[in-house]
Amino acid sequence: MKTIMIVDDELDILNQVKESLKDDDFRIITADNSRMALQLIDEDEENKLGLILIDSPIPGTDKSALFSMKPGSKKDIDTTNEIDFLKKPFSKEELISFINKKF
């Protein structure tokens, strides 16, 4: 089972993602702030965490999206690559397609 962490301060988004993926083969971990996310990443001793989706502004715009990254990525993360963003709002189908492309 693939484990995904969703980091977003909007509880509606966390619940939407969790609900959208409940019937698929994903284990969802949520964090509503970066401090909680870092703690959960530190606690992932078995490296089960496969993908992290983080609420982020899209560079150069006033729009928000989920930015995807793999755990253990280099510290200098490139946020200029549009394919790493899932623009909000998104449908269940868009979310699942986006996640499947990242694994």
C-alpha positions in Angstrom: 0.0 0.0 0.0 1.3 3.4 -1.0 1.5 6.0 1.8 0.9 9.7 1.0 1.2 12.7 3.3 -1.0 15.7 2.6 0.0 19.0 4.3 -2.5 21.7 4.1 -3.9 24.2 6.7 -7.3 24.0 5.1 -9.1 21.1 6.8 -11.7 21.0 3.9 -8.8 20.1 1.5 -7.4 17.5 3.9 -10.9 15.9 4.2 -11.5 16.1 0.5 -8.3 14.3 -0.3 -8.8 11.7 2.3 -12.4 11.1 1.1 -11.3 11.0 -2.5 -8.7 8.3 -1.9 -10.4 6.1 0.7 -11.4 3.5 -1.8 -8.1 3.4 -3.6 -5.0 1.6 -2.5 -3.5 4.5 -0.6 -2.8 5.1 3.1 -3.2 8.8 3.8 -1.5 10.7 6.5 -2.5 14.3 7.1 -0.9 17.3 8.7 -2.4 20.8 9.1 1.0 22.5 9.5 4.6 22.1 8.6 5.8 21.4 12.2 3.4 18.4 12.4 4.5 17.3 8.9 8.2 17.3 9.9 7.4 15.3 13.0 5.6 12.7 11.0 8.4 12.5 8.5 10.9 12.0 11.3 8.8 9.2 12.8 8.7 7.4 9.4 11.6 5.1 10.4 10.5 2.3 8.0 10.4 4.7 5.0 6.8 3.9 4.2 6.1 7.4 3.1 6.1 7.5 -0.7 4.8 10.9 -1.6 4.2 14.3 0.1 1.6 16.8 -1.2 2.1 20.3 0.3 -0.2 23.3 0.0 1.8 25.9 -1.9 1.3 29.0 -3.9 2.1 28.6 -7.6 5.2 30.7 -8.3 4.3 33.9 -10.2 0.6 33.7 -9.5 -1.9 34.2 -6.7 -3.2 30.7 -7.1 -2.8 27.8 -4.7 -2.0 24.2 -5.4 -0.7 21.0 -3.9 3.1 20.7 -4.6 4.4 17.1 -4.9 7.7 15.9 -3.6 9.3 12.6 -2.7 10.5 12.1 0.8 14.3 12.6 1.2 14.4 15.0 -1.8 17.3 17.3 -2.0 17.0 20.4 0.1 17.0 22.8 -2.9 13.6 21.8 -4.2 12.7 23.1 -7.7 9.3 24.7 -7.5 9.4 26.0 -11.1 8.3 22.7 -12.7 4.5 23.0 -13.4 4.1 19.3 -13.6 4.8 19.1 -9.8 1.7 21.2 -9.0 -2.0 20.1 -8.8 -3.9 23.3 -9.1 -6.8 23.9 -6.7 -9.7 23.2 -7.0 -9.3 19.7 -8.4 -11.6 16.7 -9.0 -11.2 13.2 -7.6 -10.1 12.0 -11.0 -7.5 14.8 -11.3 -6.1 14.0 -7.9 -5.8 10.2 -8.6 -4.3 10.8 -12.0 -1.8 13.3 -10.5 -0.8 10.9 -7.7 -0.4 7.9 -10.1 2.0 9.9 -12.3 4.1 10.6 -9.2 4.6 7.0 -8.1 
